């Protein structure tokens, strides 16, 4: 539990003096006092000291000498079950992240360490007021590139967006993707690049929300040495790095007006001029821009250029929030679990109907990303290979307690939860079983009025009764 003291204390478990100094300085800016342990044995020994008993959190690097990192996490959990702990991993060390979370880590962050991301992660794990349990967000995205055929969703508004994206992928024009945070804008952007004639070229990503506004122009266009204070070396811009491929400009609304003007000029001319430079270089790059903000309102307020909006919006679509396509929650959850089960250190993961009912009832303000985080936390915390309603206690509490619906129920908050199409191993169920479930749902939905059931299913009444007999469906209840 977080301390009530003004200064919070974190133990840094790392053997590198330079990394210890870097982390201590960074954390002090966030109001943290640091103590240091150079190996895992020293860290565990310090837990029993007066200083160790006052800890608010632990930060451990995966390369720290001593125990294997998962073993260290498990041992720390044995002595201090509630002490928040973050593991620092290498960028592609998925197996370390998974084993750490399964052993009881609160979160993980990847190198190179982004200061704001690390401080945000620490604040979240010690805050008693934020989301708890499986609803606590993961700091790092679980990136897994998907082809269009792997993107799950059957609601009309989602399929419409998917169709526009697939068509745009074959063209050379800029694309604008709108959608609330977590709806899958980056997934779609990467799928567009992968399905385009530029798929063999570079895919470069710029997150404008993570860069100081004054440095966005330099990041995109590059700069010559001495172009501005702090420009000690010549830097190639991301647009040039993406030559022959695509560039994803995330949070395009964060670009300052001066840089917006340069971007319009680039789109019209296809030429890049470094900041502080005089030479213009031809660049062939496809821009995929994403935004979570209503750009029309920013245009009205004078914060976004109208000509840039139209230049980027040759192809444009909006991704619906997960609450707008609640019928997709079940199939999407099974799909995400299949992908999580494929991570190193994981295995096949099933999910029960009562758990799916809980997930379908939740509002998902963080959209697909939040659903994926919840499933990952539940899967790494579960002691079995099948998730049940008991694995989603925070969601159950958010819904007011109790599993919504039950046997015979076909709707939650007016939204059909649909028919389960997939087996726990990710394969489709047999058609006969799916057909039987559809008929059962229809009988329940139309309260046993068999003429109405037959009419809505588009079959004759005699055909319906024959199917009931063939499928062994009892309608006496």
FENCORWO-V986910 format. One record per pair of residues at least 24 apart in sequence whose ideal C-beta (glycine too) atoms are under 8 Angstrom apart, sorted by sequence separation. I is the first residue (numbers start at 1). J is the second residue. D is the distance in whole Angstrom. If there is no record, write none. Layout:
i = (I & I)
j = (J & J)
d = (D & D)
This chain:
i = (7 & 8 & 9 & 10 & 11 & 12 & 13 & 14 & 15 & 40 & 42 & 168 & 169 & 6 & 7 & 8 & 9 & 10 & 11 & 12 & 39 & 40 & 41 & 55 & 58 & 60 & 62 & 88 & 170 & 172 & 287 & 416 & 439 & 450 & 7 & 9 & 11 & 13 & 38 & 39 & 40 & 41 & 57 & 58 & 59 & 60 & 61 & 62 & 70 & 77 & 165 & 169 & 170 & 330 & 333 & 13 & 38 & 39 & 40 & 57 & 58 & 59 & 60 & 61 & 62 & 69 & 73 & 77 & 161 & 165 & 169 & 170 & 239 & 329 & 448 & 44 & 55 & 56 & 57 & 58 & 60 & 62 & 76 & 439 & 43 & 47 & 57 & 59 & 70 & 74 & 107 & 166 & 220 & 330 & 439 & 13 & 69 & 70 & 73 & 74 & 106 & 108 & 109 & 110 & 329 & 330 & 349 & 443 & 44 & 48 & 62 & 69 & 73 & 107 & 108 & 109 & 329 & 358 & 410 & 11 & 27 & 40 & 44 & 47 & 70 & 71 & 73 & 86 & 107 & 108 & 206 & 240 & 340 & 355 & 357 & 435 & 439 & 443 & 43 & 47 & 70 & 151 & 239 & 346 & 349 & 355 & 359 & 362 & 440 & 62 & 204 & 326 & 346 & 352 & 354 & 355 & 358 & 410 & 411 & 439 & 11 & 44 & 86 & 237 & 329 & 336 & 340 & 350 & 351 & 352 & 354 & 409 & 410 & 436 & 23 & 47 & 86 & 151 & 332 & 336 & 340 & 349 & 350 & 351 & 352 & 355 & 359 & 362 & 408 & 435 & 151 & 204 & 237 & 252 & 348 & 349 & 350 & 351 & 352 & 355 & 358 & 362 & 436 & 62 & 84 & 204 & 216 & 247 & 249 & 252 & 253 & 333 & 337 & 341 & 347 & 349 & 358 & 361 & 386 & 86 & 202 & 203 & 216 & 217 & 220 & 246 & 247 & 249 & 251 & 252 & 253 & 332 & 336 & 340 & 432 & 85 & 151 & 202 & 216 & 234 & 243 & 244 & 245 & 246 & 247 & 248 & 249 & 250 & 251 & 253 & 323 & 11 & 84 & 146 & 201 & 202 & 204 & 206 & 208 & 209 & 213 & 217 & 221 & 240 & 242 & 243 & 244 & 245 & 246 & 247 & 248 & 249 & 251 & 264 & 267 & 323 & 358 & 9 & 19 & 84 & 145 & 201 & 202 & 203 & 204 & 205 & 206 & 208 & 209 & 213 & 214 & 217 & 220 & 243 & 246 & 248 & 253 & 322 & 323 & 329 & 333 & 337 & 97 & 148 & 201 & 202 & 203 & 204 & 205 & 206 & 207 & 208 & 211 & 213 & 216 & 220 & 240 & 242 & 264 & 268 & 321 & 361 & 11 & 146 & 147 & 201 & 202 & 203 & 204 & 206 & 207 & 208 & 239 & 260 & 261 & 264 & 267 & 361 & 9 & 10 & 13 & 14 & 16 & 141 & 145 & 146 & 201 & 203 & 205 & 208 & 209 & 217 & 221 & 231 & 253 & 260 & 263 & 267 & 322 & 358 & 9 & 10 & 11 & 13 & 14 & 15 & 145 & 198 & 208 & 239 & 257 & 321 & 322 & 357 & 358 & 9 & 10 & 11 & 12 & 13 & 14 & 147 & 148 & 198 & 208 & 227 & 228 & 264 & 357 & 8 & 9 & 10 & 11 & 13 & 15 & 147 & 198 & 227 & 228 & 257 & 260 & 263 & 322 & 357 & 8 & 10 & 15 & 145 & 227 & 322 & 354 & 14 & 15 & 196 & 222 & 224 & 226 & 227 & 253 & 337 & 3 & 13 & 221 & 223 & 224 & 225 & 253 & 361 & 193 & 221 & 222 & 223 & 224 & 357 & 360 & 361 & 3 & 86 & 193 & 221 & 222 & 223 & 224 & 2 & 192 & 221 & 223 & 193 & 222 & 357 & 360 & 218 & 360 & 190 & 217 & 13 & 189 & 252 & 357 & 356 & 186 & 59 & 186 & 356 & 57 & 185 & 353 & 57 & 57 & 56 & 351 & 14 & 350 & 349 & 350 & 176 & 348 & 348 & 348 & 1 & 338 & 341 & 29 & 326 & 334 & 26 & 326 & 330 & 331 & 334 & 335 & 338 & 198 & 327 & 329 & 330 & 334 & 338 & 26 & 30 & 326 & 327 & 23 & 29 & 32 & 196 & 327 & 330 & 331 & 334 & 27 & 326 & 327 & 331 & 335 & 26 & 27 & 30 & 334 & 26 & 30 & 174 & 193 & 116 & 27 & 193 & 114 & 192 & 189 & 189 & 186 & 185 & 185 & 175 & 177 & 179 & 181 & 10 & 174 & 175 & 177 & 178 & 180 & 173 & 174 & 175 & 176 & 177 & 178 & 179 & 172 & 174 & 175 & 176 & 177 & 178 & 174 & 176 & 178 & 8 & 3 & 2 & 1 & 2 & 2 & 1 & 188 & 176 & 185 & 184 & 176 & 183 & 174 & 175 & 176 & 183 & 174 & 178 & 183 & 174 & 175 & 176 & 177 & 178 & 179 & 180 & 183 & 174 & 175 & 176 & 177 & 178 & 179 & 182 & 173 & 174 & 175 & 176 & 177 & 178 & 179 & 180 & 173 & 177 & 179 & 171 & 168 & 167 & 168 & 164 & 164 & 165 & 164 & 161 & 160 & 161 & 161 & 161 & 158 & 158 & 157 & 155 & 157 & 158 & 157 & 155 & 155 & 158 & 153 & 155 & 154 & 155 & 154 & 153 & 152 & 154 & 152 & 153 & 152 & 187 & 152 & 184 & 182 & 183 & 184 & 181 & 182 & 183 & 184 & 181 & 182 & 180 & 182 & 181 & 182 & 144 & 142 & 142 & 141 & 137 & 142 & 142 & 137 & 142 & 135 & 138 & 137 & 136 & 138 & 134 & 135 & 138 & 134 & 136 & 102 & 134 & 133 & 134 & 98 & 98 & 99 & 98 & 134 & 95 & 98 & 94 & 95 & 94 & 95 & 134 & 134 & 134 & 135 & 133 & 134 & 135 & 133 & 134 & 132 & 131 & 135 & 101 & 101 & 102 & 101 & 102 & 101 & 98)
j = (31 & 32 & 33 & 34 & 35 & 36 & 37 & 38 & 39 & 64 & 66 & 192 & 193 & 31 & 32 & 33 & 34 & 35 & 36 & 37 & 64 & 65 & 66 & 80 & 83 & 85 & 87 & 113 & 195 & 197 & 312 & 441 & 464 & 475 & 33 & 35 & 37 & 39 & 64 & 65 & 66 & 67 & 83 & 84 & 85 & 86 & 87 & 88 & 96 & 103 & 191 & 195 & 196 & 356 & 359 & 40 & 65 & 66 & 67 & 84 & 85 & 86 & 87 & 88 & 89 & 96 & 100 & 104 & 188 & 192 & 196 & 197 & 266 & 356 & 475 & 72 & 83 & 84 & 85 & 86 & 88 & 90 & 104 & 467 & 72 & 76 & 86 & 88 & 99 & 103 & 136 & 195 & 249 & 359 & 468 & 43 & 99 & 100 & 103 & 104 & 136 & 138 & 139 & 140 & 359 & 360 & 379 & 473 & 75 & 79 & 93 & 100 & 104 & 138 & 139 & 140 & 360 & 389 & 441 & 43 & 59 & 72 & 76 & 79 & 102 & 103 & 105 & 118 & 139 & 140 & 238 & 272 & 372 & 387 & 389 & 467 & 471 & 475 & 76 & 80 & 103 & 184 & 272 & 379 & 382 & 388 & 392 & 395 & 473 & 96 & 238 & 360 & 380 & 386 & 388 & 389 & 392 & 444 & 445 & 473 & 46 & 79 & 121 & 272 & 364 & 371 & 375 & 385 & 386 & 387 & 389 & 444 & 445 & 471 & 59 & 83 & 122 & 187 & 368 & 372 & 376 & 385 & 386 & 387 & 388 & 391 & 395 & 398 & 444 & 471 & 188 & 241 & 274 & 289 & 385 & 386 & 387 & 388 & 389 & 392 & 395 & 399 & 473 & 100 & 122 & 242 & 254 & 285 & 287 & 290 & 291 & 371 & 375 & 379 & 385 & 387 & 396 & 399 & 424 & 125 & 241 & 242 & 255 & 256 & 259 & 285 & 286 & 288 & 290 & 291 & 292 & 371 & 375 & 379 & 471 & 125 & 191 & 242 & 256 & 274 & 283 & 284 & 285 & 286 & 287 & 288 & 289 & 290 & 291 & 293 & 363 & 52 & 125 & 187 & 242 & 243 & 245 & 247 & 249 & 250 & 254 & 258 & 262 & 281 & 283 & 284 & 285 & 286 & 287 & 288 & 289 & 290 & 292 & 305 & 308 & 364 & 399 & 51 & 61 & 126 & 187 & 243 & 244 & 245 & 246 & 247 & 248 & 250 & 251 & 255 & 256 & 259 & 262 & 285 & 288 & 290 & 295 & 364 & 365 & 371 & 375 & 379 & 140 & 191 & 244 & 245 & 246 & 247 & 248 & 249 & 250 & 251 & 254 & 256 & 259 & 263 & 283 & 285 & 307 & 311 & 364 & 404 & 55 & 190 & 191 & 245 & 246 & 247 & 248 & 250 & 251 & 252 & 283 & 304 & 305 & 308 & 311 & 405 & 54 & 55 & 58 & 59 & 61 & 186 & 190 & 191 & 246 & 248 & 250 & 253 & 254 & 262 & 266 & 276 & 298 & 305 & 308 & 312 & 367 & 403 & 55 & 56 & 57 & 59 & 60 & 61 & 191 & 244 & 254 & 285 & 303 & 367 & 368 & 403 & 404 & 56 & 57 & 58 & 59 & 60 & 61 & 194 & 195 & 245 & 255 & 274 & 275 & 311 & 404 & 56 & 57 & 58 & 59 & 61 & 63 & 195 & 246 & 275 & 276 & 305 & 308 & 311 & 370 & 405 & 57 & 59 & 64 & 194 & 276 & 371 & 403 & 64 & 65 & 246 & 272 & 274 & 276 & 277 & 303 & 387 & 54 & 64 & 272 & 274 & 275 & 276 & 304 & 412 & 245 & 273 & 274 & 275 & 276 & 409 & 412 & 413 & 56 & 139 & 246 & 274 & 275 & 276 & 277 & 56 & 246 & 275 & 277 & 248 & 277 & 412 & 415 & 275 & 417 & 248 & 275 & 72 & 248 & 312 & 417 & 417 & 248 & 122 & 250 & 420 & 122 & 250 & 420 & 125 & 126 & 126 & 424 & 88 & 424 & 424 & 425 & 252 & 424 & 425 & 426 & 82 & 422 & 426 & 115 & 412 & 420 & 113 & 413 & 417 & 418 & 421 & 422 & 425 & 286 & 415 & 417 & 418 & 422 & 426 & 115 & 119 & 415 & 416 & 113 & 119 & 122 & 286 & 417 & 420 & 421 & 424 & 118 & 417 & 418 & 422 & 426 & 118 & 119 & 122 & 426 & 119 & 123 & 267 & 286 & 210 & 122 & 288 & 210 & 288 & 288 & 290 & 290 & 290 & 292 & 286 & 288 & 290 & 292 & 122 & 286 & 287 & 289 & 290 & 292 & 286 & 287 & 288 & 289 & 290 & 291 & 292 & 286 & 288 & 289 & 290 & 291 & 292 & 289 & 291 & 295 & 126 & 126 & 126 & 126 & 127 & 128 & 128 & 319 & 309 & 319 & 319 & 312 & 319 & 311 & 312 & 313 & 320 & 312 & 316 & 321 & 313 & 314 & 315 & 316 & 317 & 318 & 319 & 322 & 314 & 315 & 316 & 317 & 318 & 319 & 322 & 314 & 315 & 316 & 317 & 318 & 319 & 320 & 321 & 315 & 319 & 321 & 315 & 315 & 315 & 317 & 315 & 316 & 317 & 317 & 317 & 317 & 318 & 319 & 320 & 319 & 320 & 320 & 320 & 324 & 325 & 325 & 324 & 325 & 328 & 325 & 327 & 327 & 328 & 328 & 328 & 328 & 331 & 331 & 332 & 332 & 368 & 335 & 367 & 366 & 367 & 368 & 366 & 367 & 368 & 369 & 367 & 368 & 367 & 369 & 369 & 370 & 339 & 340 & 343 & 369 & 366 & 372 & 373 & 370 & 376 & 370 & 373 & 373 & 373 & 376 & 373 & 374 & 377 & 374 & 377 & 345 & 377 & 377 & 378 & 343 & 344 & 345 & 345 & 381 & 343 & 346 & 343 & 344 & 344 & 345 & 391 & 392 & 393 & 394 & 393 & 394 & 395 & 394 & 395 & 394 & 394 & 398 & 376 & 377 & 380 & 380 & 381 & 381 & 380)
d = (6 & 5 & 5 & 6 & 5 & 5 & 5 & 7 & 6 & 6 & 8 & 6 & 8 & 8 & 7 & 7 & 8 & 8 & 7 & 7 & 6 & 7 & 5 & 8 & 6 & 7 & 6 & 7 & 7 & 8 & 6 & 8 & 8 & 8 & 5 & 7 & 6 & 8 & 8 & 4 & 3 & 7 & 7 & 7 & 8 & 8 & 8 & 6 & 8 & 7 & 7 & 4 & 7 & 5 & 6 & 6 & 7 & 4 & 4 & 4 & 4 & 5 & 6 & 5 & 5 & 6 & 5 & 4 & 8 & 6 & 5 & 8 & 7 & 7 & 7 & 8 & 6 & 7 & 7 & 7 & 7 & 7 & 8 & 6 & 7 & 7 & 7 & 7 & 4 & 4 & 8 & 7 & 8 & 7 & 7 & 4 & 7 & 6 & 4 & 6 & 8 & 8 & 5 & 5 & 5 & 6 & 5 & 8 & 6 & 8 & 6 & 6 & 5 & 6 & 7 & 6 & 5 & 5 & 5 & 6 & 8 & 4 & 7 & 6 & 7 & 7 & 5 & 8 & 5 & 6 & 5 & 6 & 8 & 5 & 8 & 7 & 7 & 6 & 8 & 6 & 4 & 8 & 5 & 7 & 8 & 5 & 7 & 5 & 6 & 5 & 5 & 6 & 8 & 6 & 6 & 5 & 5 & 5 & 8 & 6 & 7 & 7 & 6 & 6 & 8 & 7 & 6 & 6 & 7 & 7 & 4 & 8 & 5 & 4 & 7 & 8 & 7 & 7 & 7 & 5 & 6 & 6 & 4 & 5 & 5 & 7 & 7 & 7 & 5 & 7 & 7 & 5 & 7 & 4 & 6 & 7 & 7 & 8 & 7 & 6 & 5 & 7 & 6 & 8 & 8 & 4 & 7 & 5 & 6 & 7 & 5 & 7 & 6 & 7 & 6 & 7 & 6 & 6 & 7 & 7 & 6 & 7 & 6 & 7 & 7 & 7 & 7 & 7 & 7 & 5 & 8 & 7 & 5 & 5 & 7 & 8 & 7 & 5 & 7 & 8 & 5 & 6 & 7 & 4 & 6 & 5 & 5 & 5 & 7 & 4 & 5 & 7 & 4 & 6 & 8 & 7 & 7 & 7 & 7 & 7 & 7 & 7 & 6 & 7 & 8 & 6 & 7 & 7 & 8 & 7 & 8 & 7 & 7 & 6 & 8 & 6 & 7 & 8 & 7 & 5 & 8 & 8 & 7 & 6 & 7 & 7 & 7 & 6 & 4 & 8 & 8 & 4 & 8 & 6 & 6 & 7 & 6 & 4 & 8 & 7 & 6 & 7 & 8 & 5 & 4 & 4 & 5 & 5 & 4 & 5 & 5 & 4 & 8 & 5 & 5 & 7 & 6 & 5 & 5 & 7 & 7 & 4 & 6 & 8 & 6 & 3 & 8 & 8 & 7 & 7 & 6 & 6 & 6 & 7 & 7 & 5 & 5 & 8 & 6 & 7 & 7 & 8 & 8 & 8 & 5 & 6 & 7 & 7 & 7 & 8 & 5 & 6 & 8 & 7 & 6 & 5 & 6 & 8 & 5 & 6 & 5 & 6 & 8 & 7 & 7 & 8 & 8 & 7 & 4 & 6 & 7 & 6 & 6 & 6 & 7 & 5 & 5 & 5 & 5 & 4 & 4 & 6 & 6 & 5 & 6 & 7 & 7 & 6 & 5 & 4 & 8 & 7 & 7 & 7 & 7 & 7 & 6 & 5 & 7 & 7 & 5 & 8 & 8 & 5 & 7 & 6 & 6 & 7 & 3 & 7 & 5 & 6 & 5 & 7 & 7 & 5 & 7 & 8 & 8 & 7 & 7 & 5 & 6 & 6 & 7 & 8 & 6 & 5 & 7 & 7 & 4 & 4 & 4 & 8 & 5 & 6 & 5 & 8 & 4 & 6 & 7 & 5 & 5 & 6 & 8 & 6 & 8 & 8 & 8 & 6 & 7 & 6 & 5 & 7 & 6 & 8 & 5 & 7 & 6 & 7 & 7 & 8 & 7 & 7 & 6 & 7 & 7 & 6 & 6 & 5 & 7 & 8 & 3 & 7 & 8 & 8 & 7 & 6 & 8 & 6 & 8 & 8 & 8 & 8 & 8 & 8 & 8 & 6 & 7 & 8 & 8 & 8 & 6 & 6 & 8 & 6 & 4 & 4 & 5 & 4 & 4 & 6 & 8 & 8 & 7 & 7 & 7 & 7 & 6 & 8 & 8 & 8 & 5 & 7 & 8 & 7 & 7 & 7 & 7 & 7 & 7 & 7 & 8 & 8 & 8 & 7 & 7 & 6 & 5 & 6 & 7 & 4 & 8 & 8 & 7 & 8 & 5 & 7 & 7 & 8 & 7 & 8 & 6 & 8 & 4 & 5 & 5 & 5 & 6 & 7 & 6 & 7 & 7 & 8 & 8 & 8 & 7 & 7 & 8 & 7 & 8 & 4 & 8 & 6 & 6 & 6 & 7 & 8 & 6 & 6 & 5 & 4 & 7 & 8 & 4 & 7 & 5 & 7 & 6 & 7 & 7 & 7 & 8 & 7 & 6 & 8 & 7 & 5 & 5 & 4 & 7 & 4 & 3 & 8 & 4 & 7 & 7 & 8 & 8 & 7 & 8 & 5 & 6 & 7 & 8 & 7 & 4 & 8 & 8 & 7 & 8 & 6 & 4 & 4 & 7 & 7 & 5 & 7 & 7 & 6 & 5 & 7 & 7 & 5 & 7 & 7 & 4 & 7 & 6 & 6 & 7 & 6 & 6 & 5 & 7 & 7 & 6 & 7 & 5 & 8 & 5 & 7 & 5 & 5 & 5 & 7 & 3 & 6 & 8 & 7 & 6 & 6 & 4 & 7 & 6 & 6 & 8 & 8 & 7 & 7 & 6 & 8 & 7 & 6 & 8 & 5 & 6 & 8 & 7 & 8 & 6 & 7 & 5 & 7 & 7 & 4 & 8 & 5 & 5 & 6 & 5 & 4 & 7 & 8 & 6 & 6 & 4 & 6 & 5 & 7 & 6 & 8 & 4 & 6 & 5 & 7 & 3 & 7 & 6 & 7 & 7 & 8 & 7 & 5 & 4 & 8 & 8 & 7)
